[in-house]
Amino acid sequence: MHSKLRGGYYSLVRVVMGVYLAGVAVALWRTDAAWPTRTTVALLWPLGPAAFLITVLGLLASSLIAFPVTGALIAAGALLLAWWVFA
């Protein structure tokens, strides 16, 4: 069982690194800027999607307070999703 977990972990890391390196290649190829800027954008591109997720999660968290009915629906949806994923 332990070797299965390690193999799954390494295959996941391989996929994540493949996506990251593909993003680096696209940023180096398609960015219209000088080479230092191009390199910086290529190396830091995952921060954009991460910032998007943090912003959306912050907006959802504030909507729980501002709109209690919406908050209850989001909480119910999250519980349903968690039940479906972990069942």
SULWOBEL-V558442 format. One record per helix or strand of 2 or more residues. SS is the DSSP state (alpha for helix, beta for strand). FROM is the first residue (numbers start at 0). TO is the last residue. If there is no record, write none. Layout:
ss->SS from->FROM to->TO
ss->SS from->FROM to->TO
This chain:
ss->alpha from->1 to->29
ss->alpha from->34 to->43
ss->alpha from->45 to->65
ss->alpha from->67 to->85
